Amino acid sequence: MSLGYALRRIVEEYPLARTDPPAGHPLAHVIRKGAPDELRRALAPLGSPFVVKGSPGRGSHWAAVPWLALFDPAVTTSATRGYYLVYLFPAHREAVHLSLAQGTVAAIREYGPRSGDHLRESGARLRERLADFAADLPVTAITLGSAGELPEGYEAAHILGLTYDLAALADERRLHADLATGLAAYRALKARGGLDLPTQR
């Protein structure tokens, strides 16, 4: 398996897999184990001990939007808070988003119904902080094709990134190069103050 093959399997197989229970399902195993292992291999030459996780959902329920993420443990080890780099799989199209994203659940807990507005506003200001990455990570808004607090939160939490169609996932060299660029943006955000933004007057 390669990173591109693992991502492609999730894109292609997830819609049908959701018709069966996730317990013991081969694709759930790919998302939790196989794809994270491939991401760790891709990260190995890039240095730093990242925490890598994949989530097909919890318990007996598939996620509306499965994800595969890497976390800098000095920032966060969870998609609920901080910021991280993540592959998100939309429900309405055969594609993958690579997203530098803000933690969603913490924002929902703190801001409630205003969390989406808060995340979009902070995302716009964080893009200014990362303006030198705009050309290489040009996607500033993503859609996930699924209603609900978490999918809509992931959309709002996106800062910048890339979107791949199925054909692009065959280009392993590009995937690794883009991962390195996303990682550089992640590190730059950390070095430039993370999510701490000056109070606007």
N, C-alpha and C positions, 0 to 999 in steps of 0.2 A: 504494500500500500504506500501511497505518497500523500502529501498534504492535499493536493488537488483532487486525487481520487477519493479521499475521505470526505472532502467538502461536497464533491459531486454526488456521492452516495446519499448523503443527508438530503441534498436538494431533491434528488430524484425519488427517493424511497419514502420520505417522511409522510407525504399525503396518504399513501396507502397504509403505511405502518400504523397510523393513528386510528385505523378501523379495528385494530387488535389491542389487547391490553399491553402496556409497556413492560410488565414484569417478565423477564427472561427473553424479551424480544431482541433479535440480533442487531437491529438498528440502534436500540437503546444502548447496547454494549458498545457499538461503534462510537456513539456520541460521548459516552462516559469514559471509554478506555482507548479505542483505536485512534480516533481523531486527536485527542489530547496527546497521545504518544507521538503521532506524526508532527504535531505542532512543536512539541519539545525537541524533536530531532531538528526541525527547521530553525529553532531558536539557539541550538547548541553553539553554532559559530558566532553568535551575536553577543555572547557574554551575559553575565548577571543571572542570578538564580530566580527565575520567574516561577510563580505558581500558575499552573495551567489546569483549567477545569472545563468540562463540557456538561451541559444539562439538557436532557430530553423532557424534563418535567419532574414532578415529585409524586411519590407514592404510586397510586393507581391511575394517575392522570398525565397524559402527554401535555407538554407546554404548547401554548398557542404559537410561540416563537422559540424554537430551540436555539441554543447558543454554544459557542466555543470561545473561551476567553483566556487571556493571560493577564496576570496581576503582578505588579511590583509590590512585594510584601511590605516595603517601607511606606507605601501609599494605602493599599487595601489588599485583602485576600477574598473579597466578596463583591458581587455585582450590585449589592444593595447600596453601597456607599463609596465615596472617593471617586476615582476615575480609573479607567482601564481600557485595554484594547480588546475588541470582541468581533467575532464573526456572527452575524445574525442572519437567520434564514426566513425570508418573508413567506407568508402563507399564500399569496395571490399570484406569484410568478416564480419561474425557475431562475433564481438568482441568489447571490450571497452578498451581503454588505459587510465590508471591513470598516468598523466604526471605532474611533476614539470617543469614548462615551463617559458621561457622568453617571454616578450611582443613582438609580431611580427610586428605590424603595425609601431610602433616607429622605429624599426630597418630598415624596408623597406623605411621609409621616410628619415632616416639618411644615409643609405648606398646604397640605390637603388639596382642595379643588384648584388651588392656584399653582400647584406644582408644575404643570405643563408650561404655564407662562414663565415661571421662575427658571425652569431648565432651558427654555428657548432663549430667554434674555441672557442668562449666564453663558450659554453656548455661543451666542453672537459675540460677546466680549472676549471669550476664550479664543475664538477664531482670530480676533485682532492680535491677541498675544502670540498666536502661531501663524502670523501672516506669511512667514517665509516658507510654510509648507502648503500654501494654497494651490500652487501649480501642480504639485505631486499628489495631493490628497484633495481633489477639487469638489467632491460631493459634500454639500453642506446641509442636505435634507434627505431623509430616507422615509420610505413607506413600507409597512410590514403587512398590510392587508388583513389585519385582524383587530376587531374592536376589543376594548377591555383596558383596564387600568395599566397593566404591565406593558402590553404592546404599544399603547399610546405613549406611555412613559418612556420607553426605549426610543421611540421616534423623537420625542422632545429632547431627550438627553444627548442625542448625537451632536458631536462637535464638528468633526470632519472625517473624511475617509474616501472609500472607493466602493463601486458596485461592479460585480462580475456576473456576466451571463454564463451559461453552461460551457460554451465554447472556450471562454477565457480560462476556465479551470483546468484546461489541458496544458497550459503554459506554466510548468512548474518553476522555471527560472523567474518568470515575472512574479509569480506568487511569493517567492522568497525575497525578491527585490522589494516588492511592495510591503511585505512584512517588516523588512529592515527599515523602510521609510516610516511606516506606522510606529515602529518602536522608537525611532529617532524623535518623532513628534511627541510620543509619550514621555520620553526622557526630557525633552525640551520643556514640556509643560511643567514637569516636576521641578526643573531647575529655575523656571521663571515664576514660581509662586503657586503652582497648582491651581486649585479652585478658589483661592483667596483673591478676591477682587476688591479694588478700592471702592469705597462707598460713593455712589453717584450723587451729585448735588443737583 
